[in-house]
């Protein structure tokens, strides 16, 4: 009887020690996307940098593979995730109560931390088609994305900005992963694909029998697009990612931004620590994935459409980066 009581007391003592030990740690979870996409390694890169400073901050970050943007936003707002990665257009829709959030209304507790890699609106065209700008798409066979996809809306936005209606082109509505084969088979002249770079499907499209060009999306029409849709931002596709394309220099375009979001309720010290570690060690962070090569401190503050979390704002004020954040996002 005494032995059993002794074992019980020992167990209680050990559990107490474990509880005290864990009490010194702060555990945070970052929602990402599928393990084959860019979101998952992005979350891994952020957590890696934070975990390396565990002795300083006491924060232990883990990554969760999820269904992506909508899931991450909802899970952050419900408290199931501390942080999530989402497209900036999805962030905009949540904040303004649009699309999936139409019945729920504006999600006022959603907060931005910073943007990460651009998911560029990429226009690929065969050289023989003569397409060198968006304006040249008139009369051409163009895949604009499958119904229900984010890239279908992105394609429509770009076409509209250039004054091109769907009646002006011969639109196809197939999935982006199928478009490279259609282009190489000569069944379409061009296709849009909203994606982070480098991308395997774009490499496939640029490496076949038919020579292709990655078309720049630039000019006054783009300025208008950015003004009307604040979740878009300028982007650049590095030519070195696709050496078989006929391009001789980097390609200017626009796109949505992968954005790190959190809840208004997330403790400021945690958000501050994560923001500081990524920005103070940006050169190191950029080496963790090819998609980060184009990142600068300035463009990591572009494309946000939810108010910036107060913990992140603290770092931006200290570092002088606050000047790059729209006043409407500072609350």
C-alpha positions in Angstrom: 0.0 0.0 0.0 2.8 2.3 1.0 4.7 1.4 -2.2 1.7 2.2 -4.3 1.3 5.6 -2.6 5.0 6.3 -3.2 4.8 5.5 -6.9 1.8 7.7 -7.1 3.6 10.6 -5.5 6.6 10.1 -7.8 4.3 10.2 -10.8 2.7 13.4 -9.6 6.1 14.9 -9.1 7.3 14.0 -12.6 4.1 15.4 -14.2 4.6 18.6 -12.2 8.1 18.9 -13.5 6.9 18.3 -17.1 4.2 20.9 -16.7 6.6 23.5 -15.3 9.0 22.8 -18.1 6.3 23.2 -20.8 5.1 26.3 -19.1 8.3 28.0 -20.1 7.7 27.3 -23.8 5.3 28.9 -26.2 4.0 26.5 -28.9 2.7 28.0 -32.1 1.4 26.2 -35.2 1.6 27.6 -38.8 -1.0 26.3 -41.3 0.4 25.9 -44.8 -0.9 23.9 -47.7 -0.1 20.6 -49.5 3.4 19.2 -48.9 4.2 19.4 -52.6 3.4 23.1 -52.9 5.3 26.2 -51.8 3.3 27.0 -48.7 4.5 24.0 -46.8 8.3 24.7 -47.2 7.5 28.4 -46.6 6.0 27.6 -43.2 9.0 25.3 -42.6 11.4 28.1 -43.3 9.7 30.5 -40.9 9.5 27.9 -38.1 13.2 27.0 -38.7 14.3 30.5 -38.1 12.2 31.0 -35.0 13.2 27.6 -33.5 16.8 28.5 -33.8 16.2 31.3 -31.4 14.3 29.2 -28.9 16.8 30.1 -26.1 15.9 33.8 -26.6 12.2 33.7 -27.2 11.1 30.4 -25.8 8.9 29.9 -28.9 8.6 26.5 -30.5 7.0 26.6 -34.0 5.5 23.7 -35.8 4.1 23.4 -39.3 0.8 21.8 -40.3 -0.1 20.7 -43.9 -3.6 22.0 -44.6 -6.1 22.5 -47.4 -4.7 26.0 -48.0 -5.9 29.6 -47.8 -9.6 29.4 -46.8 -8.9 26.6 -44.3 -6.0 28.6 -42.8 -7.9 31.8 -42.4 -10.9 30.1 -40.8 -8.6 28.1 -38.5 -6.7 31.2 -37.4 -9.9 33.0 -36.6 -11.3 30.0 -34.7 -8.1 29.6 -32.7 -7.1 26.2 -34.1 -4.0 27.7 -35.7 -1.8 30.6 -34.5 -0.7 31.6 -38.0 -1.6 30.6 -41.5 -0.4 31.3 -45.0 -3.0 32.4 -47.6 -3.3 34.2 -50.9 -3.7 38.0 -50.6 -6.9 38.0 -52.6 -8.4 35.4 -50.2 -7.4 37.6 -47.3 -9.1 40.6 -48.9 -12.3 38.6 -49.4 -12.3 37.5 -45.7 -11.8 41.0 -44.4 -14.6 42.4 -46.6 -17.0 39.5 -46.2 -16.9 38.3 -49.8 -16.9 34.9 -51.5 -16.7 32.1 -48.8 -17.3 34.7 -46.1 -20.4 36.4 -47.7 -22.8 34.8 -45.2 -20.5 35.3 -42.2 -19.7 39.0 -43.0 -16.4 40.8 -42.6 -13.8 38.9 -40.6 -12.6 41.8 -38.4 -10.2 39.8 -36.3 -8.0 38.8 -39.2 -4.5 40.4 -39.1 -1.6 40.6 -41.6 2.0 39.9 -40.5 3.9 40.2 -43.8 3.7 38.9 -47.3 6.1 36.4 -48.7 6.7 35.0 -52.2 4.6 36.3 -55.1 2.2 34.0 -56.8 2.6 35.6 -60.2 0.0 35.8 -62.9 2.1 34.1 -65.6 1.2 34.4 -69.2 2.9 31.7 -71.5 2.6 32.0 -75.2 4.0 30.2 -78.2 6.4 32.3 -80.2 4.6 31.4 -83.5 1.4 33.0 -82.1 3.0 36.4 -82.2 1.8 37.2 -78.7 4.2 39.6 -77.0 1.7 41.5 -74.8 -1.7 41.0 -73.2 -3.2 43.1 -75.9 -2.1 40.6 -78.5 -4.4 37.9 -77.1 -7.4 39.2 -79.1 -8.5 36.4 -81.5 -6.2 33.8 -79.9 -6.9 30.5 -78.2 -6.2 31.1 -74.5 -6.6 28.9 -71.5 -7.8 31.1 -68.6 -8.3 28.5 -65.9 -10.9 26.0 -64.8 -14.2 27.1 -63.2 -14.0 27.8 -59.5 -10.2 28.3 -59.6 -8.5 31.4 -58.2 -6.5 31.8 -61.4 -9.7 32.1 -63.5 -10.6 35.3 -61.7 -7.0 36.5 -62.0 -7.1 35.9 -65.7 -10.4 37.8 -66.1 -9.0 40.7 -64.0 -6.0 41.1 -66.3 -8.0 40.8 -69.5 -10.5 43.4 -68.2 -7.7 45.8 -67.3 -6.5 45.6 -70.9 -9.9 46.1 -72.3 -10.3 42.5 -73.6 -13.5 40.6 -73.1 -14.0 36.9 -73.2 -15.8 37.4 -76.6 -12.5 38.9 -77.9 -10.6 35.6 -77.4 -11.3 31.9 -77.8 -11.2 30.9 -74.1 -10.4 27.4 -72.8 -11.3 26.4 -69.2 -9.0 23.5 -68.4 -6.8 23.1 -65.3 -3.5 24.8 -65.3 -1.5 21.6 -65.0 -3.0 20.5 -68.4 -2.2 23.7 -70.2 1.5 23.0 -71.0 0.7 19.9 -73.0 -2.1 21.7 -74.9 0.4 24.5 -75.8 3.0 22.0 -76.9 0.4 20.1 -79.0 -0.5 23.4 -80.7 -4.1 23.2 -79.5 -3.9 26.6 -77.7 -1.8 29.7 -78.3 -1.3 30.8 -74.7 -2.4 30.2 -71.1 -2.5 32.0 -67.8 -1.2 30.4 -64.6 -1.1 32.0 -61.2 1.7 30.3 -59.4 4.9 30.7 -57.4 8.2 30.3 -59.2 10.1 28.2 -60.1 7.3 25.8 -61.1 7.5 22.4 -62.8 4.6 22.9 -65.1 6.1 26.1 -66.5 9.4 24.3 -67.0 7.5 21.7 -68.9 5.8 24.4 -71.1 9.1 26.1 -71.9 11.1 22.9 -72.6 9.2 21.3 -75.4 9.3 21.3 -79.2 7.4 24.6 -79.6 9.3 27.6 -78.5 7.5 29.8 -76.0 7.7 33.3 -74.5 6.8 34.3 -70.9 4.8 37.5 -71.6 5.3 40.6 -69.5 2.2 42.1 -67.9 3.1 45.8 -67.6 2.0 49.3 -68.5 -0.7 51.9 -67.6 -3.3 49.2 -67.6 -1.5 47.4 -64.8 -1.3 50.6 -62.7 -5.1 50.8 -63.0 -5.4 47.1 -62.0 -3.3 47.6 -58.9 -5.4 50.6 -57.9 -8.7 48.8 -58.4 -7.6 45.6 -56.7 -5.4 46.3 -53.7 -4.6 42.6 -53.1 -2.5 42.5 -56.3 1.1 43.6 -56.3 3.9 43.9 -58.9 6.0 40.8 -59.3 9.0 39.6 -61.2 9.8 36.2 -62.7 13.5 35.4 -62.9 14.6 34.3 -66.4 17.1 31.9 -64.9 14.2 29.7 -63.7 13.3 29.0 -67.3 16.4 29.0 -69.5 14.6 27.3 -72.4 12.1 30.2 -72.9 13.1 32.8 -75.5 13.1 35.6 -72.9 16.4 37.4 -72.5 15.7 39.2 -69.2 13.5 38.9 -66.1 9.8 39.2 -66.7 7.7 41.9 -65.1 4.1 41.0 -64.1 1.6 41.2 -61.3 0.2 38.7 -58.9 -1.2 37.9 -55.5 1.1 37.5 -52.6 1.4 34.5 -50.2 0.6 36.2 -46.9 1.3 35.2 -43.3 -1.8 36.0 -41.3 -2.9 35.6 -37.7 -5.6 36.7 -35.3 -6.0 40.0 -33.5 -5.9 37.9 -30.3 -2.5 36.4 -30.9 0.0 37.8 -28.3 2.0 40.7 -29.6 5.3 39.4 -28.3 5.0 36.2 -30.4 4.1 38.1 -33.6 7.0 40.6 -32.9 9.5 37.8 -32.5 8.6 36.0 -35.7 8.5 39.2 -37.7 11.9 40.3 -36.4 13.6 37.0 -37.0 12.5 36.8 -40.7 13.3 40.5 -41.5 16.5 40.7 -39.5 17.8 37.6 -41.2 16.3 38.1 -44.7 19.4 37.1 -46.6 19.4 33.8 -44.8 15.7 33.3 -45.2 15.9 33.8 -49.0 18.3 30.9 -49.3 15.7 28.5 -47.8 13.6 28.3 -51.0 14.1 29.4 -54.7 10.7 31.2 -54.6 12.1 33.7 -52.0 14.9 35.0 -54.3 13.0 38.1 -55.3 12.1 39.1 -51.7 13.0 42.6 -50.3 11.9 44.1 -47.0 9.8 46.6 -49.0 7.9 44.1 -51.2 7.2 41.9 -48.2 4.9 44.7 -47.1 3.0 45.0 -50.4 -0.2 43.2 -51.1 -1.6 43.1 -47.5 -5.3 43.8 -47.2 -6.0 43.1 -43.5 -4.9 45.4 -40.7 -1.3 44.7 -39.6 -1.0 43.0 -36.2 0.3 45.3 -33.5 3.2 42.9 -32.7 4.4 43.2 -36.3 3.8 47.0 -36.3 6.1 47.3 -33.3 9.0 45.9 -35.3 8.1 47.9 -38.4 8.2 51.1 -36.3 11.6 50.2 -34.7 13.1 49.4 -38.1 11.7 52.3 -40.0 9.7 50.1 -42.4 6.4 51.5 -41.2 6.6 54.0 -44.1 5.9 51.2 -46.6 2.6 50.2 -44.9 -0.6 51.9 -46.0 -2.1 54.0 -43.2 -5.4 52.2 -43.7 -3.8 49.0 -42.4 -2.4 50.6 -39.3 -4.9 50.3 -36.5 
